[in-house]
Amino acid sequence: MGSSDDLQDHHEIGNEVIKKKGVYTKRKCQDCFFLILFLLFWAGMIIVAVFGVKHGKPDRIVKGTDSYGNICGVNNIEQGILNETQARDTTNEPYVYFIYYPELLAYRVICIEECPNSTYTDLNEPDQLICDYGTVPASNQVSPNGTCMGKIKSKLIFNRCIPDLNNTNAVLDTVIDKIYQFVNNQLSSDLSVKILTDLTTSWRYLIYGALISMGLGLTWIFLLRFFAGFITWVTVFAAYVCLGLLTAQVYFQWQDAKDVYDNTIPSQRLVMQENNILALKVIFIILCVVCGIFALVLLALFSRIRIAIRIIKECSRAIGIMPSIFFFPIFIFILLCGFTVYWVYIGVFLATAGSPTYDDQYRFEGYQADPNLVKIQIYHFFGYLWTFAFILALNQTTIAGAISSWYWVQDKKDTPFFPVWSSLFRVIRYHLGSIALGSLILAIVQFIRWVLRFLEKKFKGKEAYLARFIIRCLGCIFGCFERFIKFLDKNAYIMVSIYGYSFCQGAKRGFQLVLTNILRVAAVNLVSSFLMFLGRVFITAATVGISLYLLKKHEDLSFYIIPAILIGFIAFAISTGFMSVYDMSIDTMLLCFCEDCERNDGSPERPYYMSKSLRKFVDGKGRSKCC
């Protein structure tokens, strides 16, 4: 009884949609509880941010600390965190310098004004010694006190003065080897030092990469609007060519890095060099596999690509009437970037929150994190997943509303003015609660997958074979479930944008339509999604290839793979935003088509709202009946 009532209500709303020429206008706020829940959650995010900014010290990672816990280049006395007897004003001493005493087999780390530009091994001249704070340079301070040592020519890496490998004095070999070993241990135990420092140094290239991918994305969808067939085929082959060229470029850079590493004295090799080689090797293997799979898929779908081009042309007709839809992904991208920058900024503060600890003799040992910090970081991470999914859902629902307002008019010239921004207004006014619910479900599934990844990494190398097997199986299951939720969310947002349903009502109706037309929708969706993916591959591969070429020439970057990978993620995210215009347009048009078939029969009393070309495409050349 309830199902027939729901169907009757749906038909009444559908008739109202047709009557009003566009989308259902008699809406009300839906899923308000989840909007309130989302706002309360963000109140907690603000509290977390205040805690992080108050207690975190990112300079410990970026600028480095001495043996007493002082941050180099900072007035540690004013901060009042360290013990008064060990706190020091290092504002004029911004660089970390490592002193190694061969006779004592001990290290001392201090902050200095500049890295030494010459090497001095004669310890009888006090002016050429580097000493601990408050120590008068003298030869008797070298040993047994261990507070002074001769200068060693150094270069600046990660704000640390690292001995220059061009030092040829045989006396220094042991000292330099020990210093490199100490630095490697520090950098290996704290990967964030390498990542954050390289990202700080290469921020201009991150912006360049974003601008390149944004330009390519805008050009791609603009040309697709007028030359759908030609641009689609060009994209297919250009994506494969770019993948091939990127694979070749990574291979040659891997060999160059390997040659440099092999020609370096083993005791003076840095961990960053080894990480670069390993990262390039792994990326090369992955790209080879992707190229092979890509070629096989291309051969299998070659004939169906021509079919998908026709529906892309139909979507281009709708998109051409609303040019602002081209720029809407830029608005979403700026929103996502702003949120991501905020999240990373607060995350760095949370990662460096802690208090100094001392041994029984009151010597500095390190910084210890707050016991509740892990729970706060988990909360902060889940907030990222939920908010990111929320913003993407806002993008999907807005585009779906704009395309459906074009579809449900007989004369396409009667499409409402400013359909994109009108759709955005409807979403913000009535459906933020539905978006919050859909994104919450997706975020929970994604969070479970991240927990499973963490557990799998924790059990790695241990003899817990059964536990690892179960975790991997669960990871596979939740990976499939995540894809299903994304599919369900997308269809729900389309129904919400057309009829003003709640999330659950929209998901139910959307799933019914897809299930009824499973073969038709699956065939079109598969090929069109593949073509949209090729657009992403082309933009990402071209952007990363240009970025790798530029980053390799940047002498201050030792671990340049991290910025390159991040640029790849940024490029893929930007291209996904632009592709989402066509991706969501195709899905919306298909569901509108199925709804049109179910509601109308092509007669003068109940005419179809689809174009003749779309009806011919979906149902075949010789048939006029829709379903």
Secondary structure as the mmCIF struct_conf table of DSSP 4:
data_model
#
loop_
_struct_conf.conf_type_id
_struct_conf.id
_struct_conf.beg_label_comp_id
_struct_conf.beg_label_asym_id
_struct_conf.beg_label_seq_id
_struct_conf.end_label_comp_id
_struct_conf.end_label_asym_id
_struct_conf.end_label_seq_id
HELX_RH_AL_P HELX_RH_AL_P1 GLY A 2 LYS A 19
TURN_TY1_P TURN_TY1_P1 LYS A 20 LYS A 21
BEND BEND1 GLY A 22 VAL A 23
HELX_RH_AL_P HELX_RH_AL_P2 CYS A 32 HIS A 55
TURN_TY1_P TURN_TY1_P2 PRO A 58 PRO A 58
HELX_RH_AL_P HELX_RH_AL_P3 ASP A 59 VAL A 62
TURN_TY1_P TURN_TY1_P3 LYS A 63 LYS A 63
STRN STRN1 THR A 65 THR A 65
TURN_TY1_P TURN_TY1_P4 SER A 67 TYR A 68
BEND BEND2 GLY A 69 GLY A 69
HELX_LH_PP_P HELX_LH_PP_P1 ASN A 70 ASN A 70
STRN STRN2 ILE A 71 ILE A 71
TURN_TY1_P TURN_TY1_P5 CYS A 72 GLY A 73
BEND BEND3 VAL A 74 VAL A 74
STRN STRN3 ASN A 75 ASN A 75
HELX_RH_AL_P HELX_RH_AL_P4 ASN A 76 GLN A 79
TURN_TY1_P TURN_TY1_P6 GLY A 80 GLY A 80
BEND BEND4 LEU A 82 LEU A 82
TURN_TY1_P TURN_TY1_P7 GLU A 84 GLN A 86
STRN STRN4 ASP A 89 ASP A 89
TURN_TY1_P TURN_TY1_P8 THR A 91 ASN A 92
STRN STRN5 TYR A 95 TYR A 101
TURN_TY1_P TURN_TY1_P9 PRO A 102 LEU A 105
STRN STRN6 ALA A 106 ILE A 112
BEND BEND5 GLU A 113 GLU A 114
BEND BEND6 ASN A 117 SER A 118
TURN_TY1_P TURN_TY1_P10 LEU A 123 ASN A 124
HELX_RH_3T_P HELX_RH_3T_P1 PRO A 126 GLN A 128
STRN STRN7 LEU A 129 CYS A 131
TURN_TY1_P TURN_TY1_P11 TYR A 133 GLY A 134
HELX_RH_3T_P HELX_RH_3T_P2 SER A 139 GLN A 141
TURN_TY1_P TURN_TY1_P12 VAL A 142 PRO A 144
BEND BEND7 ASN A 145 ASN A 145
STRN STRN8 CYS A 148 GLY A 150
STRN STRN9 SER A 154 ILE A 157
TURN_TY1_P TURN_TY1_P13 PHE A 158 ASN A 159
STRN STRN10 ARG A 160 PRO A 163
TURN_TY1_P TURN_TY1_P14 LEU A 165 ASN A 166
HELX_RH_3T_P HELX_RH_3T_P3 ALA A 170 LEU A 172
HELX_RH_AL_P HELX_RH_AL_P5 ASP A 173 SER A 189
HELX_RH_AL_P HELX_RH_AL_P6 LEU A 191 THR A 201
TURN_TY1_P TURN_TY1_P15 SER A 202 SER A 202
HELX_RH_AL_P HELX_RH_AL_P7 TRP A 203 PHE A 226
HELX_RH_AL_P HELX_RH_AL_P8 ALA A 228 ASP A 262
TURN_TY1_P TURN_TY1_P16 ASN A 263 ASN A 263
BEND BEND8 THR A 264 THR A 264
HELX_RH_3T_P HELX_RH_3T_P4 PRO A 266 GLN A 268
HELX_RH_AL_P HELX_RH_AL_P9 VAL A 271 ALA A 300
TURN_TY1_P TURN_TY1_P17 LEU A 301 LEU A 301
HELX_RH_AL_P HELX_RH_AL_P10 PHE A 302 ILE A 321
HELX_RH_3T_P HELX_RH_3T_P5 PRO A 323 PHE A 326
TURN_TY1_P TURN_TY1_P18 PHE A 327 PHE A 327
HELX_RH_AL_P HELX_RH_AL_P11 PHE A 328 ALA A 351
TURN_TY1_P TURN_TY1_P19 THR A 352 THR A 352
STRN STRN11 SER A 355 TYR A 358
TURN_TY1_P TURN_TY1_P20 ASP A 360 GLN A 361
STRN STRN12 PHE A 364 GLN A 368
TURN_TY1_P TURN_TY1_P21 PRO A 371 ASN A 372
HELX_RH_AL_P HELX_RH_AL_P12 LEU A 373 TYR A 407
TURN_TY1_P TURN_TY1_P22 TRP A 408 TRP A 408
BEND BEND9 GLN A 410 ASP A 411
HELX_RH_3T_P HELX_RH_3T_P6 LYS A 412 ASP A 414
HELX_LH_PP_P HELX_LH_PP_P2 THR A 415 PRO A 416
BEND BEND10 PHE A 417 PHE A 418
HELX_RH_AL_P HELX_RH_AL_P13 PRO A 419 TYR A 430
HELX_RH_AL_P HELX_RH_AL_P14 LEU A 432 PHE A 459
TURN_TY1_P TURN_TY1_P23 LYS A 460 GLY A 461
BEND BEND11 LYS A 462 GLU A 463
HELX_RH_AL_P HELX_RH_AL_P15 TYR A 465 TYR A 499
HELX_RH_AL_P HELX_RH_AL_P16 PHE A 503 THR A 516
TURN_TY1_P TURN_TY1_P24 ASN A 517 ASN A 517
HELX_RH_AL_P HELX_RH_AL_P17 ILE A 518 LYS A 552
TURN_TY1_P TURN_TY1_P25 LYS A 553 LYS A 553
TURN_TY1_P TURN_TY1_P26 GLU A 555 ASP A 556
BEND BEND12 SER A 558 PHE A 559
TURN_TY1_P TURN_TY1_P27 TYR A 560 TYR A 560
HELX_RH_AL_P HELX_RH_AL_P18 ILE A 561 ARG A 599
BEND BEND13 GLY A 602 ARG A 606
BEND BEND14 MET A 610 MET A 610
HELX_RH_AL_P HELX_RH_AL_P19 LYS A 612 ASP A 619
TURN_TY1_P TURN_TY1_P28 LYS A 621 GLY A 622
#
